Amino acid sequence: MREYLMVLIGVLVMHIELYGQPATPQDCLGAIPVCQEVYTENQSPQGGGSVLEINTQFNCMQVESNSFWYTFTVNQSGNFGFLLTPNNSLDDYDWALFDITSASCEDLFADPSLIVSCNAAGGGSCLGATGATGASVYDNQGFSCNNNPPSTSAGFSPFNDFIPVIEGNTYVLCVSNWSGSTNGYVIDFGLSTGIGIFDDTPPVIEDIQVVGDCEIAEINLLFSEFIQCNTLDVSNLPITGLTGNYNITLSSVNCDAGGNFSKSFNLTFTPPVSESGDLTLLLDVNGISEALDLCDNPALQQSFELSSSALGNVELGADISLCVGQTRVLQAGNSGYTYVWQDGSTGPEYTVAQPGIYSVTATTPCTVVVDSVSVTYTEETPTLELGPDTLLCPGDQLQFAFTEVSWDYLWQDGNTSPNYIINDAGAFNLSITNACGTASDELNVQKLTALLPQQGFDTFYCPGDRIFIDVSDVNATYYRWQDSWDLPKRDIKVPGVYSVEYGNHCESVRLTYTIRDCENCEIYIPNVFSPNDDGINDRFLLYSDCPFEQFELKLFDRWGALVYEENSNVGWDGSTNSRNLMPGIYAWMAMLTVVENNRPRNLSLSGSVLLLR
């Protein structure tokens, strides 16, 4: 017996010393999170990992041999099951399932109560596939095969019964390769559907504990599930309101022992925080730095108001307005204080029945806190008049600024400010409340848009034409023409100058339309000219009271030969190639375009002219 105890003590010492080394999936602290149904391990690992967690004194497995570990948290109570199939059907695998909800990986070696189910059956028909499949009614089977009933030291079948698991509990599964081969295996957790072991729930901090009597020396954080150690650091846990310089460190028993995940983390402050005031601890997840659970779900953003006897505060609240006859109970607040009110009374509560300044001094062995509040009384029920319904011009706005700070304000859109700006159309409602009652009013606002941009014009009126003017604008409320016409549309049948002004009470537009008499271009073409340089009728050219837009003139002698052409109407001087031509009759032809009534008209003309010398 003494020799056995010495061996056991040696194993325990070795077990304790091995913690602190980096964890791998061959250790509980490095267990693989179950985030999918099937895992394929193409090559089984060798050795027992860095830490010895299996105690063969009360575990059905004889040894932790070539182990692999898996972990999961249950989201709904039910039955857990899995099937492990070796790649070589002659390989012998053992396994044990532990509940570590209220324990740690370090506790597995010494606490037999953590074992939930175990199977080490092997040899004969017990080689090959194993797991909790419901193929037998047993949940604890030792080595060997076909022993009925099985026990911790005797096996019956490679399969256990389905395993009842509890919502919110965390489990670890150790798979041990008794054969020692490296052929690998496939483990299928699909039999566990319906209990939510495949985690898609974001983790949260579900509890914080502030350590320190008159100061904050440490904050203990407990997450709702395991957090990957390398995804959480001090930058994710800022504290707002701190004014001093502190060295803040983050630690975790599991992480510091070399584990990959932990639920519990500790913030330590050097020196301890003894500031008074409002301090808030944030779980800051910014999309770059995130606290991830074992299935890579990022934690939710959270905030926590911190309190300790040193940092606690007394807050009587904002100044109070009461209606005559009303009373109000002031709450000083925190436990652990002694209280002295302005009149010497003590106690955490004080009943106000008349106007005045009320103050309380709260004292603990660590701090003294003073707060006060002003209480006023009124007999007036509030009245409210937002004014008549109104029409806003483009760019205009209505501004309201109520000065009674003790009233409560509530606008139709949930705004609670006494200052409000209206710059658009709609129905606007305000309710104001004081201690004596509530008043409300509604204001309907319409808003005009800017008038449409339009322009007048200058044109000609010819018999048979129709000139139609339309200055309609949906935002105009009046139209005034120079002849008292008051509609936006009109037909013009008489030349003249027409002007109109239209608009509304916000703006107006004035337009002018000039309608001119119809133009009829007259063209004069002489039939004789004498180029003798006497300044009279020296050139043959075309005359008109309308401008020529295009022009082409050609002259021919009696035999049809072209003697002159031009396109600018400067006129013919009776020569060709600088040689004066003989007197006589010459034919001409003109192609031209005149502009009448702002419209072009094409003409083709011809005739003859007598050249005299």
ZARO-465716 format. One record per residue (C-alpha): residue in one letter; y, z, x. Coordinates in pm, whole numbers, padded with zeros to 5 digits, always signed. Example, Ala and Ser with C-alpha at 12.3 -4.5 7.8 and 13.67 -1.06 7.14 Angstrom:
% residues 2
A-00450+00780+01230S-00106+00714+01367
//
This chain:
% residues 613
M+00000+00000+00000R+00244+00085+00279E+00177-00247+00448Y+00238-00429+00117L+00570-00245+00069M+00683-00337+00420V+00606-00703+00352L+00796-00693+00022I+01097-00525+00187G+01096-00794+00456V+01097-01068+00190L+01388-00902+00010V+01589-00874+00332M+01524-01240+00409H+01622-01332+00049I+01955-01148+00077E+02038-01289+00420L+01973-01645+00311Y+02245-01624+00043G+02572-01743+00195Q+02417-02061+00332P+02520-02394+00172A+02323-02456-00149T+02131-02778-00216P+01943-02898-00529Q+01646-02710-00379D+01828-02384-00463C+01937-02230-00791L+02300-02228-00677G+02283-02605-00619A+02091-02688-00936I+02141-03036-01082P+02325-03022-01417V+02133-03189-01698C+02376-03452-01824Q+02127-03723-01929E+01777-03749-02073V+01584-03888-01776Y+01606-03814-01404T+01405-04012-01151E+01332-03843-00820N+01184-04122-00608Q+01099-03886-00323S+01010-03521-00360P+01193-03291-00118Q+01021-03089+00146G+01057-02713+00200G+01181-02435-00027G+01556-02474+00011S+01794-02232+00181V+01724-01941-00057L+01398-01786-00176E+01443-01722-00552I+01079-01711-00673N+00912-01371-00649T+00536-01427-00675Q+00483-01060-00771F+00578-01139-01132N+00612-01519-01145C+00323-01746-01240M+00410-01976-00947Q+00239-01865-00625V+00519-01998-00410E+00845-02193-00428S+00710-02507-00264N+00915-02824-00214S+01135-02720-00505F+01401-02895-00714W+01632-02709-00956Y+01804-02817-01281T+02049-02630-01506F+02189-02671-01860T+02376-02481-02130V+02259-02492-02494N+02511-02594-02762Q+02281-02530-03059S+01986-02294-03088G+01649-02466-03113N+01347-02568-02907F+01372-02691-02549G+01113-02933-02419F+01060-03167-02126L+00790-03382-01966L+00748-03418-01588T+00533-03717-01485P+00441-03749-01112N+00448-04099-00965N+00100-04014-00833S-00121-03884-01115L-00315-03663-00867D-00006-03462-00766D+00018-03102-00891Y+00361-02973-01002D+00451-02618-01115W+00767-02500-01292A+00950-02196-01424L+01247-02167-01665F+01498-01878-01632D+01781-01755-01857I+02083-01672-01634T+02340-01634-01912S+02417-01274-01815A+02285-01293-01463S+02328-01491-01142C+02100-01689-00916E+02080-01384-00688D+01915-01187-00970L+01615-01422-01011F+01412-01269-00727A+01434-00911-00852D+01454-00938-01234P+01132-01049-01413S+01307-01036-01753L+01492-01358-01666I+01172-01565-01684V+01151-01756-02015S+00851-01982-01955C+00629-02071-01659N+00339-02307-01579A+00147-02326-01248A-00180-02466-01385G-00349-02702-01140G-00670-02864-01034G-00917-03056-01249S-00764-03183-01572C-00439-02990-01499L-00317-03236-01235G-00051-03496-01312A+00196-03463-01599T+00324-03118-01694G+00602-02960-01898A+00694-02786-02222T+00568-03041-02474G+00415-02826-02746A+00065-02942-02644S-00045-02577-02618V+00070-02249-02772Y+00121-02072-02438D+00440-02015-02241N+00310-01842-01927Q+00025-01996-01727G-00076-01923-01367F-00279-02133-01120S-00621-02301-01179C-00721-02475-01505N-00912-02436-01832N-00888-02053-01844N-00865-01950-02207P-00657-01754-02273P-00425-01809-01972S-00220-01538-01798T+00033-01500-01521S-00247-01559-01270A-00468-01802-01469G-00390-02144-01612F-00528-02324-01916S-00334-02647-01954P-00052-02826-01768F+00152-02807-02089N+00336-02512-02246D+00466-02466-02596F+00821-02573-02685I+01063-02304-02563P+01307-02134-02806V+01658-02136-02656I+01982-01977-02779E+02319-02137-02843G+02564-02065-02560N+02297-01950-02313T+02260-02105-01968Y+01920-02180-01815V+01784-02298-01478L+01455-02484-01430C+01267-02468-01098V+01023-02754-01030S+00778-02681-00746N+00561-02949-00580W+00231-02768-00503S+00072-03089-00366G+00347-03129-00108S+00346-03508-00142T+00667-03708-00129N+00570-03952-00405G+00835-03822-00643Y+00838-03792-01022V+01023-03866-01345I+01146-03576-01561D+01236-03649-01922F+01448-03401-02121G+01445-03622-02432L+01216-03376-02612S+01518-03143-02630T+01728-03360-02860G+01919-03165-03124I+02008-02860-02914G+02292-03024-02722I+02186-02967-02363F+02366-03288-02265D+02711-03141-02240D+03018-03331-02371T+03230-03024-02452P+03541-02958-02237P+03527-02620-02063V+03793-02355-02130I+03886-02014-01992E+03746-01781-02255D+03857-01450-02102I+04096-01318-01840Q+04119-00964-01704V+04422-00835-01516V+04326-00581-01248G+04586-00322-01146D+04751-00013-01295C+05115-00065-01206E+05081-00409-01058I+04870-00725-01068A+04633-00716-00775E+04377-00957-00917I+04307-01175-01220N+03945-01231-01318L+03879-01560-01500L+03567-01633-01706F+03506-01994-01809S+03303-02094-02112E+03060-02281-01885F+02992-02351-01520I+03272-02521-01323Q+03204-02730-01013C+03337-02528-00720N+03508-02820-00547T+03711-02917-00857L+03911-02596-00898D+04169-02450-00661V+04488-02242-00669S+04700-02549-00757N+04521-02566-01095L+04625-02207-01175P+05004-02174-01132I+05190-01869-01263T+05535-01926-01409G+05798-01653-01386L+05710-01526-01039T+06018-01483-00820G+05869-01322-00508N+05660-01473-00232Y+05289-01410-00270N+04976-01531-00098I+04743-01627-00383T+04378-01701-00309L+04096-01820-00537S+03743-01692-00485S+03405-01693-00658V+03085-01509-00574N+02871-01815-00643C+03099-02063-00465D+03155-01836-00167A+02778-01796-00138G+02746-02173-00093G+02681-02260-00457N+02808-02570-00628F+02920-02411-00953S+03037-02085-01110K+03167-01940-01437S+03363-01655-01278F+03664-01696-01051N+03912-01445-00911L+04281-01488-00825T+04391-01234-00565F+04759-01156-00491T+04891-01036-00155P+05101-00829-00195P+05017-00725-00554V+05266-00841-00819S+05491-00563-00948E+05766-00776-01106S+05874-00716-01463G+05942-01007-01692D+05753-01283-01866L+05468-01420-01655T+05240-01699-01774L+04915-01813-01615L+04844-02183-01666L+04523-02378-01641D+04694-02696-01526V+04489-03014-01556N+04703-03313-01461G+04452-03598-01454I+04442-03601-01073S+04330-03244-01005E+04086-03131-01275A+03845-02844-01329L+03517-03020-01414D+03206-02873-01571L+02859-02969-01450C+02868-03293-01653D+03219-03386-01529N+03398-03288-01852P+03756-03187-01756A+03882-02848-01870L+04144-02826-02143Q+04506-02733-02063Q+04567-02363-02139S+04826-02089-02092F+04797-01709-02096E+05068-01445-02118L+05001-01184-01851S+05035-00814-01915S+04976-00493-01725S+05132-00151-01748A+05380-00260-01483L+05459-00597-01635G+05452-00510-02004N+05770-00561-02199V+05937-00417-02507E+06087-00683-02731L+06269-00584-03049G+06342-00947-03123A+06655-01138-03214D+06950-00982-03394I+06877-00918-03763S+07073-00993-04080L+06965-00806-04395C+07075-00813-04756V+07226-00493-04892G+06945-00260-05002Q+06684-00403-04767T+06513-00216-04481R+06338-00341-04171V+06077-00172-03948L+06142-00232-03577Q+05826-00252-03363A+05866-00133-03005G+05523-00267-02919N+05288-00186-02634S+05044+00101-02613G+05072+00333-02317Y+05448+00385-02355T+05650+00687-02464Y+05955+00594-02674V+06304+00730-02724W+06531+00559-02980Q+06912+00570-02984D+06912+00874-03215G+06650+01064-03011S+06356+00989-03239T+06023+00898-03081G+05741+00670-03186P+05662+00300-03159E+05832+00216-03493Y+06182+00269-03634T+06303+00196-03991V+06649+00038-04023A+06847+00097-04346Q+07208+00038-04240P+07404-00182-03998G+07438-00090-03633I+07302-00133-03281Y+06949+00001-03241S+06793+00056-02899V+06472+00197-02757T+06375+00318-02410A+06003+00277-02336T+05853+00461-02039T+05519+00450-01856P+05425+00603-01523C+05501+00259-01377T+05817+00137-01546V+06106+00199-01784V+06202-00078-02027V+06508-00084-02255D+06582-00322-02541S+06830-00332-02826V+06899-00528-03142S+07203-00570-03366V+07153-00530-03742T+07411-00659-03992Y+07416-00648-04372T+07549-00902-04618E+07591-00919-04997E+07642-01293-05012T+07381-01544-05122P+07449-01857-04915T+07619-02160-05071L+07584-02513-04942E+07766-02841-05006L+07678-03138-04788G+07939-03353-04961P+07922-03658-05188D+07680-03943-05132T+07833-04173-04879L+07826-04518-04725L+07823-04549-04345C+07983-04836-04161P+07811-04991-03857G+07845-04753-03562D+07958-04459-03780Q+07777-04125-03812L+07803-03795-03996Q+07800-03473-03796F+07723-03128-03935A+07786-02810-03739F+07731-02484-03925T+07861-02173-03751E+07663-01895-03919V+07408-01808-03652S+07218-01549-03857W+07107-01803-04117D+06787-02002-04102Y+06825-02379-04130L+06562-02629-04240W+06631-03003-04266Q+06406-03251-04444D+06248-03362-04113G+06164-03007-03999N+06469-02970-03773T+06589-02608-03768S+06919-02653-03586P+07258-02582-03752N+07384-02897-03576Y+07267-03227-03721I+07371-03592-03687I+07311-03861-03950N+07347-04218-03827D+07113-04406-04059A+07040-04452-04428G+06818-04212-04623A+06798-03897-04830F+06891-03587-04627N+06815-03236-04746L+06911-02900-04596S+06802-02550-04697I+06983-02246-04558T+06845-01895-04592N+06984-01552-04528A+06857-01211-04622C+06989-01249-04976G+06854-01590-05072T+06831-01962-05014A+07061-02252-05097S+06990-02622-05059D+07163-02955-05110E+07078-03322-05073L+07292-03607-04945N+07209-03974-05002V+07339-04204-04734Q+07357-04582-04738K+07448-04780-04429L+07597-05127-04412T+07503-05369-04143A+07757-05589-03967L+07886-05897-04148L+07721-06224-04053P+07913-06432-03797Q+08054-06756-03950Q+08310-07017-03848G+08553-07244-04027F+08570-07617-03964D+08805-07920-03959T+08682-08234-04138F+08783-08536-04348Y+08738-08600-04718C+08667-08956-04833P+08612-09073-05192G+08251-09012-05293D+08196-08739-05031R+08085-08385-05119I+08214-08097-04911F+08041-07766-04996I+08154-07434-04847D+07932-07120-04870V+08045-06795-04706S+07790-06570-04883D+07708-06244-04703V+07478-05977-04849N+07700-05706-04700A+08026-05842-04848T+08169-05680-05159Y+08466-05916-05217Y+08585-06273-05154R+08949-06385-05170W+09052-06750-05129Q+09408-06872-05082D+09412-07001-05439S+09266-06678-05591W+08911-06814-05609D+08684-06505-05582L+08336-06649-05533P+08164-06720-05199K+08072-07083-05281R+08289-07383-05376D+08294-07765-05385I+08593-07929-05216K+08724-08247-05384V+09084-08245-05270P+09203-08254-04908G+09399-07951-04791V+09381-07625-04597Y+09141-07369-04748S+09127-07008-04624V+08908-06721-04733E+08883-06349-04654Y+08562-06161-04737G+08419-05823-04640N+08368-05463-04751H+08537-05131-04693C+08409-05132-04333E+08525-05471-04204S+08650-05816-04308V+08632-06177-04187R+08898-06451-04229L+08801-06820-04205T+09003-07142-04232Y+08876-07486-04338T+09103-07791-04281I+09011-08088-04504R+09202-08403-04403D+09259-08733-04588C+09006-09005-04526E+09086-09228-04224N+09066-09612-04246C+09109-09773-03908E+09326-10091-03902I+09274-10339-03616Y+09542-10596-03526I+09440-10902-03318P+09715-11147-03211N+09645-11526-03236V+09888-11627-02963F+10019-11483-02638S+10235-11603-02349P+10160-11457-02005N+10498-11541-01846D+10585-11192-01723D+10880-11154-01960G+10735-10824-02082I+10672-10963-02429N+10321-11049-02547D+10205-11106-02188R+09841-11008-02252F+09581-11071-02516L+09438-10737-02638L+09325-10557-02958Y+09543-10298-03128S+09425-10010-03356D+09545-09676-03499C+09201-09531-03418P+09055-09476-03072F+08785-09708-02946E+08470-09521-02851Q+08296-09832-02714F+08460-10169-02634E+08349-10512-02511L+08568-10832-02513K+08474-11189-02402L+08681-11515-02399F+08554-11873-02376D+08721-12211-02312R+08676-12511-02541W+08353-12606-02366G+08203-12254-02421A+08236-12137-02064L+08303-11762-02020V+08646-11723-01863Y+08706-11348-01907E+08529-11027-02010E+08614-10657-02006N+08510-10320-02163S+08830-10119-02138N+09082-10316-02352V+09341-10358-02076G+09403-10716-02199W+09364-11078-02072D+09650-11226-01867G+09535-11588-01913S+09370-11625-01573T+09023-11646-01434N+08933-11571-01074S+09310-11529-01002R+09378-11885-01126N+09602-11941-01425L+09436-12138-01699M+09592-12428-01885P+09760-12362-02220G+09535-12414-02517I+09307-12247-02767Y+09041-12003-02641A+08763-11841-02846W+08701-11466-02827M+08430-11222-02933A+08457-10838-02947M+08197-10561-02995L+08355-10222-03052T+08313-09876-03209V+08597-09691-03381V+08599-09323-03487E+08695-09266-03849N+08680-08928-04022N+08508-08786-03716R+08231-09045-03758P+08174-09363-03550R+08186-09715-03709N+08052-10020-03523L+08238-10355-03553S+08156-10709-03440L+08465-10936-03440S+08543-11294-03328G+08822-11549-03345S+09056-11768-03136V+09385-11726-02959L+09648-11973-02840L+09755-11943-02478L+10115-12059-02418R+10291-12111-02088
//
